[in-house]
């Protein structure tokens, strides 16, 4: 199928925009490839330190007779999605030992649960944890003794951080190993209704807790289509997972088989063999364009409009929000998964899932077919599904028809003809909005502003009965420089109640809303942020704001706003407590949301 014209144009301009920085990055990776792993060149003392605890593997490592795999793990059992990783290193070591290879845990990286920290001070460390994870990955691999690496991570900031770190060692292959979603529990829409009832004071905390425990009930990823599961989608669209591996439940024979095959595949792609495929060649401009297509076609998390930019820049590739906006205008929305629909990711996977969608998008010309992947040359590999046969794990063609068109549809009969995300511009700044879950009659909201400097102020006003009628709630000083750009979707139940009462309601913020962005229109990631003196810092109560997702505009209609003096805020409360004092350097160094909100010295366009 002929490549879609817009996809071709967007990719060409990404290539042109990135040419100098991409070339410099690839030159660095070529130099690192020439040097190779330092295992055989370490001093005797260095080798002794590296292999001291490897037991029966020690002799093989010392004589450099075997492929050696590094494991970078984000295991902890605070995160249900990461708890299954506890057993992965032992499984991988044993399997590779039987095939004559070796593996070591190179290092661990931190992993926090945004679900736990929502509305709490700890959420202010969430975005910064991504770059911390990238740095920890660099430290893990700094010994330079590995021929390839596997990365164990799933959730919101963890996968982007691991990808950034992996690209610093882009001369070795990288395979990402997921843990899979938990089995389905309480339906997501029922959980949302109970949250709204609690916010309205109709039920007590005991009923709320019972519902939440029924929804989040076992090992694995949360089953709604938020940032964690958007990450898993990206790893398939971008060729870093094995085909069909993202949404296989933990604790199953298939999950274990995919884990072991992924580890073996990583070593098979190393420079020791005939299929050398370093991750710097997998993650190229076409691959990132494919990732954006996947984000739009699935109605994925708004967080990826920040993360993908930072991920790409780590490999010398420069993306901007216009790339996302242009692809969103042409890529059809093929999936309805909560909060964009009623199904969860288990239902989505059963209906045909990512393999079916990739096949549809390839046939319709919305994906580059000629990308390198860990499954081999060409994205067509990702239309396959894994099966367990008599001879072990095999890959066979997946379904070519949707098994439930209420969840996933073919490209010629989509849920809507455009993607799930939009860019907004106007005199209030530049922002993004997730519209895939927003009813069309809420795509345009014009209402007076109510301005708050944090989410607690807004919730207090609502509980006091002082937030009524048509309103655009403005929550500012929530950008990366102000306080680390926390997610604000604990505001969703409150805003949903107002909207359900028939009022015109929207949110405008320089903070984030995440993959849980739902039915209330939210202009998020506003840049310039308030702390930088952006127009959002000049908004006053009663100003008329128009959010128009159809036209892609975000305007203050009240005249004379540009002549006002920017409001300042006392941010001292954001500087200390719950670890915040350790991230002052990050707040001072971080870039704007539209350039990835990163602390790294990455290339500029």
C-alpha positions in Angstrom: 0.0 0.0 0.0 1.3 3.5 -0.9 2.5 5.5 2.1 0.1 8.2 3.3 1.3 11.6 2.0 1.1 13.3 5.4 3.1 10.5 7.1 5.8 10.8 4.3 5.9 14.6 4.7 6.1 14.5 8.5 8.9 11.9 8.4 10.8 13.8 5.7 10.8 17.0 7.8 11.8 15.0 10.9 14.8 13.6 9.0 15.8 17.0 7.6 15.3 18.8 11.0 17.4 16.1 12.8 20.2 15.6 10.2 23.1 17.3 12.1 22.2 15.9 15.5 21.3 12.5 14.3 24.6 12.2 12.3 26.6 13.2 15.4 24.8 10.6 17.5 25.3 7.8 15.0 29.0 8.7 14.7 29.3 8.3 18.5 27.6 4.9 18.3 29.8 3.8 15.5 32.9 4.7 17.5 31.5 2.7 20.5 30.8 -0.2 18.3 34.4 -0.2 17.1 35.7 -0.4 20.7 33.2 -3.2 21.6 32.5 -4.4 25.1 35.5 -4.0 27.5 35.1 -7.4 29.0 38.2 -8.9 27.4 40.2 -5.7 27.9 39.5 -5.2 31.6 42.4 -5.5 34.0 42.6 -8.8 35.9 41.3 -7.1 39.0 38.4 -5.6 37.0 37.4 -8.9 35.6 37.7 -10.5 39.0 35.3 -7.9 40.5 32.9 -8.3 37.6 32.6 -12.1 37.8 33.2 -12.7 41.5 29.6 -13.7 42.2 28.8 -15.5 39.0 29.4 -19.0 40.2 29.7 -21.6 37.4 29.7 -18.8 34.8 32.9 -17.3 36.1 35.3 -19.3 33.8 33.3 -18.7 30.7 33.2 -15.0 31.3 36.9 -14.8 32.1 37.8 -16.5 28.8 35.2 -14.3 26.8 33.9 -17.5 25.1 30.2 -16.6 25.5 27.6 -13.9 24.8 26.9 -11.9 27.9 23.5 -10.2 28.5 22.9 -7.3 30.8 19.6 -7.1 32.7 18.4 -3.6 33.7 15.4 -4.0 36.0 12.8 -1.7 37.4 11.5 -4.4 39.8 9.8 -3.5 43.0 6.7 -5.0 44.5 5.1 -1.6 45.2 4.1 -1.5 41.6 1.7 -4.3 40.7 3.0 -4.1 37.1 6.6 -4.6 38.1 6.1 -7.3 40.8 6.4 -10.1 38.3 9.9 -9.0 37.4 11.1 -10.4 40.7 11.7 -13.8 39.1 12.8 -12.7 35.6 16.6 -12.6 36.3 16.8 -16.1 37.6 14.7 -17.4 34.7 16.9 -15.6 32.2 20.2 -16.7 33.7 19.2 -20.3 33.8 17.9 -20.4 30.3 20.9 -18.6 28.8 23.3 -20.9 30.8 21.7 -23.9 29.1 22.4 -22.4 25.7 26.0 -21.6 26.6 25.5 -17.9 27.3 25.6 -15.8 30.5 23.6 -13.0 32.0 23.9 -10.6 35.0 21.7 -8.0 36.5 23.5 -4.9 35.4 21.6 -2.6 37.8 18.2 -1.6 39.1 16.4 1.6 38.4 13.7 3.3 40.5 10.1 2.9 39.6 7.2 4.9 41.3 3.5 4.3 41.0 1.6 7.4 39.9 -1.6 5.8 41.0 -0.3 5.9 44.6 1.0 9.5 44.4 -2.0 11.1 42.6 -2.9 14.3 44.5 0.1 13.9 46.8 3.4 15.7 47.1 5.2 12.6 45.7 3.6 13.2 42.3 5.9 16.2 41.9 8.8 13.8 41.6 7.1 11.6 39.0 8.2 13.4 35.8 11.7 13.8 37.1 11.9 10.1 37.9 12.1 9.5 34.1 15.4 11.2 33.8 16.6 9.7 37.0 15.8 6.3 35.5 17.7 7.2 32.4 20.8 8.1 34.4 20.5 5.0 36.5 20.4 3.0 33.3 23.6 4.6 32.2 25.3 3.7 35.5 24.0 0.1 35.2 25.6 -0.3 31.8 28.7 1.8 32.4 30.9 -1.2 33.2 30.7 -1.9 29.4 30.9 -5.7 29.7 27.7 -6.6 27.9 27.0 -7.7 24.4 23.3 -6.9 24.6 20.7 -5.8 27.2 17.2 -6.5 28.2 15.1 -3.9 30.0 12.4 -4.8 32.5 9.9 -2.0 32.8 6.3 -1.2 32.1 4.8 1.9 33.8 4.5 5.6 33.1 8.0 7.1 33.4 9.9 3.9 33.5 9.8 2.8 29.8 10.7 6.3 28.5 13.5 6.5 31.0 14.8 3.1 30.0 14.6 4.0 26.3 16.6 7.2 26.9 19.2 5.3 28.8 19.3 2.5 26.3 20.1 5.0 23.5 23.2 6.2 25.4 24.4 2.6 24.8 22.8 2.5 21.4 25.7 0.4 20.0 24.3 -2.7 21.7 21.0 -4.4 21.0 18.0 -3.8 23.3 14.9 -5.9 23.9 12.2 -4.7 26.3 10.5 -7.4 28.3 7.0 -6.5 29.7 5.1 -8.2 32.5 1.6 -7.9 31.1 -1.7 -6.6 32.5 -3.5 -7.9 35.6 -6.6 -9.9 34.9 -9.8 -7.9 34.6 -11.4 -6.8 37.8 -14.1 -4.2 38.5 -15.1 -2.5 35.3 -13.3 0.8 34.8 -16.5 2.7 34.1 -18.1 1.4 37.3 -14.9 2.4 39.2 -15.2 6.0 37.7 -18.8 6.3 38.7 -18.0 5.3 42.3 -15.2 7.9 42.4 -17.7 10.6 41.2 -20.2 9.5 43.9 -17.5 9.8 46.5 -16.5 13.3 45.2 -20.1 14.3 45.4 -20.4 13.0 49.0 -22.9 10.3 48.1 -20.9 7.4 49.5 -18.3 7.0 52.2 -14.6 6.1 52.0 -15.2 2.5 52.9 -17.3 2.0 49.7 -14.7 3.8 47.6 -11.8 1.7 49.0 -13.7 -1.5 48.3 -14.2 -0.5 44.7 -10.6 0.5 44.2 -9.4 -2.8 45.7 -11.7 -4.7 43.3 -10.3 -2.8 40.4 -6.6 -3.1 41.3 -6.5 -6.6 42.6 -3.4 -8.5 41.5 0.0 -8.6 39.7 0.3 -6.8 36.4 -0.4 -3.5 34.8 -3.6 -1.5 35.5 -6.1 -2.5 32.8 -7.2 0.9 31.6 -5.5 2.5 28.6 -3.3 5.0 30.4 0.4 5.8 30.1 1.7 2.4 31.2 -0.3 0.5 28.5 0.4 3.3 25.9 4.1 2.5 26.6 3.5 -1.1 25.8 1.8 -0.2 22.6 4.7 1.9 21.6 7.2 -0.8 22.3 5.5 -3.0 19.7 4.9 -0.2 17.1 8.6 0.8 17.5 9.9 -2.8 17.3 11.4 -3.2 20.8 9.0 -5.9 22.1 8.5 -9.3 20.6 5.3 -9.4 18.5 2.1 -9.8 20.5 3.9 -9.7 23.9 2.5 -6.5 25.4 -0.8 -7.7 26.8 -0.1 -11.3 27.9 -1.0 -11.7 31.6 1.6 -12.4 34.2 2.1 -15.9 35.6 1.2 -17.8 32.5 3.3 -20.2 30.4 3.1 -17.8 27.4 4.4 -14.9 29.5 7.4 -17.0 30.6 8.1 -18.3 27.1 8.1 -14.7 25.7 10.4 -13.6 28.5 13.0 -16.3 27.7 12.7 -15.8 24.0 13.2 -12.1 24.4 16.4 -12.6 26.3 17.7 -15.1 23.7 16.7 -12.7 20.9 18.7 -9.9 22.4 21.9 -11.9 22.4 21.2 -13.2 18.8 21.2 -9.6 17.7 24.6 -8.8 19.2 27.9 -8.2 17.3 28.9 -11.8 18.1 26.4 -13.1 15.5 25.4 -12.5 11.9 22.3 -10.4 12.7 23.9 -7.5 14.5 21.0 -5.0 15.2 22.0 -2.3 17.7 19.2 -0.3 19.2 20.5 2.9 17.5 19.5 1.4 14.2 16.0 0.3 15.4 15.1 3.7 16.8 15.4 5.9 13.7 13.2 8.7 12.4 10.7 6.3 10.7 10.3 4.3 13.9 9.4 7.4 15.9 6.9 8.4 13.2 5.4 4.9 13.6 5.2 5.5 17.3 3.3 8.7 16.8 0.9 6.9 14.5 0.3 4.2 17.1 -0.4 6.9 19.7 -3.0 8.5 17.5 -4.7 5.4 16.3 -5.2 4.1 19.8 -6.1 7.3 21.6 -3.1 6.9 23.8 -1.7 8.9 26.8 -1.0 12.6 26.6 2.1 12.0 28.6 3.7 10.6 25.4 3.7 14.0 23.8 6.4 14.8 26.3 8.1 11.5 26.6 8.4 10.7 22.9 10.1 14.1 22.3 12.7 13.4 25.1 13.2 9.8 23.9 13.8 10.9 20.3 16.2 13.6 21.3 18.4 11.1 23.2 19.0 9.5 19.8 19.6 12.8 18.0 16.1 13.0 16.5 14.0 16.2 17.0 10.2 15.9 17.2 7.8 18.7 17.8 4.1 18.9 18.7 3.2 19.9 15.1 4.4 16.5 14.0 1.9 14.9 16.4 -0.9 17.3 15.3 -0.4 16.7 11.6 -0.5 13.0 12.0 -3.5 13.2 14.3 -5.3 15.0 11.5 -5.1 12.0 9.2 -4.6 8.8 11.3 -7.9 7.1 12.0 -8.9 6.2 15.6 -9.2 2.4 15.5 -9.5 1.5 19.2 -11.9 2.2 22.1 -10.3 1.2 25.4 -11.1 2.9 28.7 -11.2 5.8 29.3 -11.9 6.2 25.5 -14.4 3.3 25.7 -15.7 0.6 28.0 -13.3 -2.2 27.3 -10.0 -2.8 29.1 -6.7 -3.9 27.6 -7.5 -7.6 28.1 -10.6 -7.2 26.0 -8.6 -5.2 23.5 -6.0 -7.9 23.2 -8.7 -10.6 22.8 -10.4 -8.6 20.1 -7.3 -8.6 17.9 -5.2 -6.0 19.7 -2.0 -4.5 18.4 -1.3 -7.2 15.8 -4.6 -6.5 14.0 -4.2 -2.7 14.3 -0.6 -2.8 12.9 -1.8 -4.8 10.0 -4.6 -2.4 9.3 -2.4 0.7 9.5 0.3 -0.9 7.3 -2.3 -1.8 4.7 -3.7 1.8 4.8 -0.3 3.4 4.4 -0.1 4.9 7.9 3.0 3.1 9.0 6.5 2.7 7.6 6.9 -1.0 6.8 10.6 -1.0 6.3 11.8 -0.4 9.9 14.3 -2.6 11.7 12.9 -4.4 14.7 14.0 -6.9 17.3 11.8 -9.4 15.5 13.7 -8.9 12.2 13.5 -6.6 9.2 10.1 -5.0 8.7 7.1 -4.0 10.8 5.0 -6.8 9.1 6.5 -9.1 11.8 4.2 -7.4 14.3 1.1 -8.7 12.6 2.0 -12.1 14.0 0.9 -13.6 17.3 2.8 -15.9 19.7 1.6 -19.5 20.2 2.9 -22.4 22.3 3.3 -25.5 20.2 4.8 -28.9 20.7 8.2 -27.4 19.9 7.8 -24.3 22.1 7.1 -20.7 21.2 6.2 -20.0 17.6 4.9 -17.0 15.8 2.0 -17.3 13.3 -0.2 -14.8 11.4 -2.7 -13.0 13.6 -6.3 -12.3 12.9 -7.0 -10.1 9.9 -10.5 -9.2 11.1 -11.6 -7.5 14.3 -13.1 -10.0 16.7 -15.1 -7.2 18.4 -15.8 -4.0 16.4 -17.0 -2.2 19.6 -13.4 -2.3 20.7 -11.2 -2.3 17.6 -12.1 -1.5 14.0 -10.6 -1.8 10.5 -9.0 1.3 9.0 -11.8 1.8 6.5 -14.4 1.9 9.2 -12.8 3.7 12.1 -14.4 5.1 15.2 -13.4 8.5 13.9 -11.3 9.6 10.9 -8.8 11.5 13.0 -6.6 10.6 15.9 -7.2 11.1 19.6 -4.9 14.0 20.3 -4.9 17.7 19.2 -2.5 20.6 19.4 -4.0 23.9 20.6 -2.5 27.4 19.9 -3.6 30.9 20.6 -2.9 33.9 22.8 -3.0 31.8 25.9 -0.1 29.7 24.6 0.4 26.3 23.1 -1.2 23.2 24.6 -2.4 19.7 23.8 -5.8 18.0 24.4 -6.9 14.4 24.3 -10.2 14.3 22.5 -10.7 10.6 21.9 -12.8 10.3 25.1 -14.5 13.7 24.9 -18.0 13.8 23.4 -18.1 16.0 20.3 -20.6 18.4 21.9 -17.8 19.3 24.5 -15.1 19.9 21.9 -15.8 23.7 22.1 -16.2 25.4 25.5 -16.4 29.1 26.1 -16.8 30.1 29.7 -15.5 32.4 32.4 -12.2 31.4 34.1 -11.7 30.4 37.8 -8.0 30.6 38.6 -6.2 28.4 41.2 -2.6 27.9 42.0 -2.9 24.3 42.9 -5.4 21.4 42.6 -6.2 21.5 46.4 -7.5 25.1 46.1 -9.8 24.0 43.2 -11.1 21.0 45.1 -11.7 23.1 48.2 -13.7 25.6 46.2 -15.8 22.8 44.8 -16.5 21.2 48.2 -17.5 24.6 49.6 -20.0 25.1 46.8 -18.1 28.0 45.3 -17.5 26.3 41.9 -20.7 26.3 39.9 -22.1 27.1 36.5 -20.2 27.2 33.2 -16.5 27.4 34.1 -13.0 26.9 32.7 -10.9 25.9 35.7 -7.3 27.3 35.3 -4.7 25.6 37.5 -1.3 27.2 37.0 2.2 27.1 38.4 2.1 23.3 37.7 4.7 23.3 35.0 8.0 21.4 35.2 10.0 24.4 36.5 7.4 25.3 39.1 6.9 21.9 40.8 7.9 19.1 38.5 4.6 19.1 36.5 2.4 16.7 38.5 -0.6 14.9 37.0 -3.8 16.6 38.0 -6.4 13.9 37.2 -7.6 13.8 40.8 -9.6 16.8 39.6 -11.5 14.6 37.1 -14.3 13.5 39.4 -15.1 17.1 40.4 -15.1 18.4 36.9 -17.1 15.4 35.7 -19.8 16.2 38.2 -20.1 19.8 37.0 -20.2 18.7 33.4 -22.8 16.0 34.3 -25.0 18.8 35.7 -25.2 20.3 32.3 -22.6 23.0 32.6 -19.9 23.8 30.0 -16.7 22.8 31.8 -13.0 22.6 30.8 -9.6 22.5 32.4 -6.6 24.7 31.4 -3.3 24.0 33.0 0.5 24.0 32.6 0.5 20.7 34.4 -0.4 17.2 33.2 -3.5 15.0 33.1 -1.9 11.7 31.9 -3.4 8.7 30.1 -6.4 8.9 32.4 -7.6 12.1 30.7 -11.3 11.4 30.3 -14.6 13.0 29.3 -13.9 16.5 30.4 -11.9 18.6 27.9 -8.5 19.5 29.2 -6.0 21.9 27.6 -2.8 20.7 29.3 1.0 21.2 29.1 0.4 24.9 28.4 3.7 26.6 27.3 5.1 29.0 28.2 4.3 27.8 31.8 3.2 30.3 34.4 6.7 30.4 36.1 8.2 31.5 32.7 5.7 34.4 32.6 3.4 32.7 30.1 0.0 34.3 29.4 -1.5 31.7 31.8 0.1 33.7 34.6 -2.0 36.8 33.6 -5.4 35.2 33.6 -7.9 36.5 36.2 -11.2 35.2 37.5 -14.0 36.0 35.1 -11.8 36.3 32.0 -13.6 34.6 29.1 -11.6 31.7 27.6 -12.5 29.7 24.5 -11.1 26.2 24.1 -11.9 25.0 20.6 -10.6 21.5 19.9 -12.2 21.5 16.4 -10.3 24.6 15.3 -7.2 23.8 17.4 -7.3 27.1 19.3 -7.0 28.3 22.9 -7.9 31.9 23.3 -8.5 34.5 26.0 -11.3 36.6 24.6 -11.1 39.3 27.3 -9.2 42.3 25.8 -6.0 43.7 27.3 -4.7 40.6 28.9 -1.3 40.9 27.2 -0.8 44.3 29.0 -1.2 42.9 32.5 1.7 42.1 34.7 2.4 38.4 35.2 1.2 37.0 38.5 3.9 35.4 40.7 3.3 32.7 43.3 4.9 31.6 46.5 6.3 28.2 45.5 8.2 27.5 48.7 5.8 24.8 49.7 7.0 22.8 46.6 10.7 22.9 47.6 10.8 20.6 50.6 9.3 17.4 51.9 8.7 13.9 50.4 12.1 14.1 48.7 11.4 17.4 46.8 14.5 19.1 48.3 16.7 16.7 46.3 15.3 17.8 43.0 15.9 21.5 43.1 18.6 21.1 40.4 16.1 19.4 38.2 13.5 22.2 38.6 16.2 24.8 37.7 17.5 22.9 34.7 14.4 21.4 33.1 13.3 22.4 29.6 9.7 23.2 28.6 7.1 20.6 28.0 7.2 20.9 24.3 10.9 20.1 24.2 10.5 17.0 26.4 10.6 18.5 29.9 14.1 17.0 30.3 17.2 18.0 32.4 19.6 16.5 29.8 21.7 18.6 27.4 19.9 17.2 24.4 20.0 18.7 20.9 17.8 21.6 20.0 16.1 22.2 16.6 
